[in-house]
Amino acid sequence: MVLEQFSLQGKVAMVTGCNTGLGQAMALALAQAGADVIGVNRSAPEATQQQVQAAGRGFLDLRADLGDTGCISALMRDAVAWRGRLDILVNNAGIIRRADAIEFSERDWDDVIDVNLKSVFFLAQAAARQFIAQGGGGKIINVASMLSYQGGVRVPSYTAAKSGVLGLTKLMANEWAAKRINVNAIAPGYMETNNTAALRADEQRNTAILDRIPAGRWGVPDDLAGPVVFLASAASDYVHGSSLVVDGGWLAR
Ligand code: NAD
């Protein structure tokens, strides 16, 4: 049955940065498809926890600052101790710093690369090790961006990190596909979250962005629900190293 392929019943999914925005919507979608959810956050993900539990699924609240990879081994140990396994990792946590490239600081470079690229790799590595140890494969979904494909302006470390995420997604897929581990990315377009609040507050940028989105609207977090369930489920078992672009047609222009 095609529909059964999308079920996540009995699966355990880790979602980083799920107390708000895209991570919150993806955590809820995975729960609605049947998965128990491990949220990795710096602060209490109260609303997400409540929504996941209202969907009838379990929620484990783990705290970590993904700006430092030193937390990853304890994170994975605590995650696996909960249900005895891990099946899905959504590498969603991310930050952005905006400044002209000519005066961009090393701090703004390092902070963004650490969260958006370094932790993404080492968390994926830890998840893959667990998938291999428990057998049966697993799913890794990295959150990319339009800036995985385009240069953008005033966001050099973000562009570097998100371009790197796309390359790493392909590398990890190449190395781990034969172990039944699917590594793919979701590349959201311009979505209404904290990440884009500054753009939406700037009337000129807001109009310019809206003018080039064929769908004629900003994306909303729920637009990622179907895509994340697809990439987390058996429905995508032969999809490796790809990026699912969810952008209202932005890149098609
Ligand atoms: P958001 O700011 O609402 O969410 C970011 C999440 O990452 C939050 O939960 C935050 O707490 C968490 N996070 C940040 N730094 C962390 C750290 N050091 N340790 C642990 N968690 C940390 O923004 P969002 O738009 O929901 O972003 C989610 C992801 O989507 C990010 O990777 C972002 O780059 C990406 N993205 C967003 C858009 C957009 O238009 N909003 C577009 C493309 C990609």
Boltz pocket constraint, residues with backbone or C-beta under 6 A from the ligand:
constraints:
  - pocket:
      binder: B
      contacts: [[A, 16], [A, 17], [A, 18], [A, 19], [A, 20], [A, 21], [A, 22], [A, 23], [A, 40], [A, 41], [A, 42], [A, 64], [A, 65], [A, 66], [A, 67], [A, 68], [A, 91], [A, 92], [A, 93], [A, 94], [A, 95], [A, 115], [A, 143], [A, 144], [A, 145], [A, 146], [A, 187], [A, 188], [A, 189], [A, 190], [A, 191], [A, 192], [A, 193], [A, 194], [A, 195], [A, 196]]
      max_distance: 6.0
